[in-house]
């Protein structure tokens, strides 16, 4: 398409095109404009995002690091349950209540914060939640013997750290089109999933070296402080309701501290006018303050048109009362209910395995505290591998489905998700994975029940961790895909379902084990997850697009 334009002197100019970067290959917005020089109108394309490839790579790993607030904070706690019981002069069951409360709040809190980020912006919500997380960490380090304070502070820590994953999915939706999200989600979740690996090792090591759980809480405090600083100094605003596709100037708290400081410094020492300072801020906002390029070099001039992603954006978000109801309402639609079940069941099964590891390998196999912590590494390695595999699988299956459906995934043109069979694209290979998983999860239960060599259950942990991550990541991406205008709200629905189901499983774990043992517990879990999951995938592939079109036709959105 020829995008030549006339300048003020009547000379034809050709704007420079964006470099063809693999992460921004697809899904531009086409806007029809009219002016005196172009009375018939021309089509102008807007990329999904103007963030540079290097910035997207940086955000990928930054989001992975920030998401440790969810996984690390939860898993570091498991090896120190007995120590906490002694430290706070209470029972193990009482300490388990703090875990249940943590998981419950982990499901509830994102339903307030994530929808808020869709209107206020991602960056202010990240700053708010990590400030809460940091304050809770300070309190936990200072608390010495109060069980009530432990419950309250762990709840506050859960509130601060639980929204990060749904916010991270929303940021990915902001900056990367559907066809390329696997390339970002894979590395991001691989970094995130270091939490299940290093958390138990840190917890077990703290017991072995010091015998004091405060070292675990101090580790989380250091992490929270570093995360807050990284957000403040380097994380740009990406919310499409605030900065569009990233070309709109972020202002005030929506700009990074680095941008604000640099603009203030230049204004003070060079005598720049306020307009000059604003232009400096605008040029630096697109790339989050890291190696910025002038906006003119992007070849993009925002057009005030209804389809322009930057039209009407001011660089400031809108504060609205947090409303969890839209996240709850999504659960009851036919297509979203199936997707959320497919997100929640593998997560709950994996959480059940994680919670039972100290009891299986401690009393069962006679491992010491450090060895129990190290036994988490097998599953953690599988989780990391699963994140990488899921990312590649998602991108491959999207391209394959697009070609089969008559779309062109290799050209810079938008894919209309309202007519694209995204359910089929995301669910490729799910049924074989679930079928094998039934034997792996059931086999794990019988392996630990019969006390076979620990290498066997550890190998099974690796596979189960990988498959749970693959399934959870795929369907977490799908729930965001089908609600592109409110990814934070959709992500919060995911949190509600997976955390609620996990809390129920953890709450009944020990009573069920006492009644029927690990063998039948994991056999039942395998059958429920496998059979219901395969039925859900089959139904979603057959009816998902039809149900989604019907829902869109009825005007049902995330609000």
Secondary structure as UniProt FT lines:
FT   STRAND          5..6
FT   TURN            8..9
FT   STRAND          12..13
FT   HELIX           22..24
FT   STRAND          29..35
FT   TURN            36..37
FT   STRAND          38..46
FT   HELIX           53..66
FT   HELIX           68..75
FT   TURN            76..77
FT   HELIX           78..80
FT   HELIX           81..87
FT   TURN            88..89
FT   HELIX           92..108
FT   HELIX           110..120
FT   HELIX           122..142
FT   HELIX           147..162
FT   HELIX           164..175
FT   HELIX           178..180
FT   HELIX           181..192
FT   TURN            193..194
FT   HELIX           195..209
FT   HELIX           214..234
FT   HELIX           240..243
FT   TURN            244..247
FT   HELIX           252..254
FT   HELIX           257..270
FT   HELIX           274..285
FT   TURN            286..289
FT   HELIX           295..298
FT   TURN            306..307
FT   TURN            309..312
FT   HELIX           325..329
FT   HELIX           330..332
FT   HELIX           334..359
FT   HELIX           360..364
FT   HELIX           369..374
FT   HELIX           376..404
FT   TURN            405..406
FT   TURN            409..410
FT   TURN            417..419
FT   HELIX           422..427
FT   TURN            428..429
FT   HELIX           430..449
FT   TURN            450..451
FT   HELIX           454..481
FT   TURN            482..483
FT   HELIX           484..486
FT   HELIX           487..553
FT   TURN            554..555
//
